[in-house]
Amino acid sequence: MQRSRVLVVWHDAHAVSDGWWGVDESDDEPCRIETIGWLIPDAKADHVVVAQSLAADGDLYHVFAVPVGMVVSVQIL
């Protein structure tokens, strides 16, 4: 099966502090992530699924499943 290499830009959930935190320290900016890999279409409903590595036999390694609501963009490379 032919797979496309893609750049997926998405917003991640993240910790805002590793200890005590004041509400006035809040940052309105999202945690923006860029992931490059092989798009695995229709692998999981309501997710964009990307594998970091693709072996010659078709096996996949380090597979990410990003919920579509967190995806900013998908660009074919």
C-alpha positions as CSV (number, residue, x, y, z in Angstrom):
1,M,0.0,0.0,0.0
2,Q,1.3,3.5,-0.9
3,R,1.5,5.7,2.1
4,S,2.1,9.5,2.2
5,R,4.7,11.3,4.3
6,V,3.0,14.1,6.2
7,L,3.6,17.0,8.6
8,V,0.9,17.1,11.2
9,V,0.6,20.3,13.3
10,W,-1.5,19.8,16.4
11,H,-2.2,21.1,19.9
12,D,-1.3,18.9,22.8
13,A,-2.6,18.7,26.3
14,H,0.2,19.6,28.7
15,A,1.1,20.4,32.3
16,V,1.2,24.1,33.1
17,S,3.3,23.6,36.2
18,D,5.3,21.0,38.1
19,G,4.4,22.4,41.5
20,W,2.4,25.3,43.0
21,W,0.9,27.6,40.4
22,G,-0.9,30.9,40.5
23,V,-3.9,31.4,38.1
24,D,-2.4,34.8,37.1
25,E,0.6,32.9,35.6
26,S,-1.7,31.4,32.9
27,D,-0.4,31.4,29.3
28,D,-3.1,31.5,26.6
29,E,-0.8,29.9,24.0
30,P,-1.5,26.3,23.0
31,C,1.2,23.7,23.2
32,R,1.9,23.4,19.4
33,I,3.5,20.1,18.2
34,E,4.8,19.2,14.8
35,T,4.9,15.5,13.9
36,I,6.4,14.2,10.6
37,G,5.7,10.6,9.6
38,W,3.7,8.2,7.4
39,L,0.0,8.8,7.3
40,I,-2.0,5.7,8.1
41,P,-5.5,6.5,6.8
42,D,-8.6,5.0,8.4
43,A,-6.6,3.4,11.2
44,K,-8.7,4.9,14.0
45,A,-12.0,6.7,13.9
46,D,-11.8,10.5,14.6
47,H,-8.0,10.5,14.7
48,V,-5.1,11.3,12.4
49,V,-2.7,8.4,12.7
50,V,1.0,8.8,11.8
51,A,3.8,6.3,12.1
52,Q,7.4,7.5,12.7
53,S,9.0,4.6,10.8
54,L,7.8,2.3,8.0
55,A,9.7,-1.0,7.4
56,A,10.1,-2.6,3.9
57,D,7.7,-5.3,5.0
58,G,5.0,-2.8,6.0
59,D,5.5,-3.0,9.8
60,L,5.1,0.4,11.6
61,Y,7.0,1.8,14.5
62,H,6.1,4.6,17.0
63,V,2.6,5.2,15.9
64,F,0.8,8.5,17.0
65,A,-3.0,8.8,17.1
66,V,-4.0,12.5,17.4
67,P,-7.7,13.3,17.9
68,V,-9.0,15.3,15.0
69,G,-10.2,18.1,17.3
70,M,-6.5,18.8,18.3
71,V,-5.2,18.8,14.7
72,V,-4.4,22.2,13.2
73,S,-3.2,21.1,9.8
74,V,-2.0,18.1,7.8
75,Q,0.4,18.7,4.9
76,I,1.6,16.1,2.5
77,L,5.4,16.3,2.1
